[in-house]
């Protein structure tokens, strides 16, 4: 995977934990889409506090306010792959935010346990 080293794009997708696509959490659907499309990897991060476009305060401290915690799906890939997947991502997202920024990959490896 050394050819993955170099200039890439970091895409962050911000969604609520309770957001669904069909009967499944949106963040899971997104990760499975990236896997199926051959992306190098994807990570989902759960926020502890936040708010978005609706200005609703989400925190685990006040369970009566919200159980819809912020979730961030991150992928690092080539600009071409990001551009190609955007129509599919747009089609399954009803709300949320997507950001893109340049990223320089300096290491991308996997060590097998028996090596």
N, C-alpha and C positions, 0 to 999 in steps of 0.2 A: 504493500500500500504506500510505498514511498512516493509514488506519483501524486498522492493527495497533498503533499507538502506544497506550501506556497500561498498565493493570494486566493482567498475564498470569500464567501459572504456568510455572515452570521444572521440568521433569521430568528426573531423572537415573536412568538404568538401568545398574546395575553388573552385568557378566557376565564370565565368563572367555573369553579369546580362543578357546579350543578348544571352547566350547559350541556345539553344532550344533542346527539345526532341520531335520530331514530330512538332506539331504546338504550343507547350506549353513551358513555361520557365522551364529549367532543375531543378532549385531549387524547383519549385512547384511540379514537378513530384517526386523528391526525398522525399519531406515531405509527400506526399500522399502514397508513398511506405512504409515509416516508420510507418505511421498510420495504413495502411492495414496489416502490419506485426506485429502489437501489441506492438510497441515500447512505452516506457514510455512517450516520448515527443520529440519534435523537435523544433528548433528555427532557423530562418533565419535572419542573420545580414547583413546590407548593409554597405559596406566600403565607405569611403569618398575619398580614394586615394590608389593606389597600382599598382603593376606590377607583371607579372608572367613569365612563361617560354619563352614567345615570346619577353619579355623585352619591351613591349608597355606600356607606362605610361598612367594610367587611372585616371582621376580626373574630378569632376564636375565643377571645376573652368575654365577649358579650353574645353568647349563643342565641339569645332571644332576638338579636339584631340580624344575624346572618350565619348560615352554615355554608354559604356559597363563597368559599375561600378563593383568592386569586390563584391561578395556575399559569405557569409560563412554559411553553414548549419551545425548546431551542434546537436548532439544527445548523450545522456548518456544511456548506456545499458550494459547488461552483455556481457562478452567476447564471449559467445556461440552465442548470438543473432547477435552480430557484425560479427562474422565469417560466420554465416549462410546467412546473407544478402549480403555479399561482392560480390558474383557472379552476383547478380541482379544489384547492384550498378555499377560494372564494365561494365556490358552489356549496360547500358544507358549513361555512361560517355565517351565522345570522348576526352575530355581534362579536365584539372583541377588537383588538388592535394588533397590527403586524408592524414590526420594525425591521429594517435591514441596515447592516453596517459592514464595513470591510473588516476582514479578519485575516491574519497571517498565521497559517498552520505551520508550526515548527517541528511537530512530532505527531505521528498518528501510527501507532503500532499495537499489536496484540501478541502477548507472549503466551504460548501454550504451556500448560502445567508440566508437561514432561520434557521440556527443553532445559 
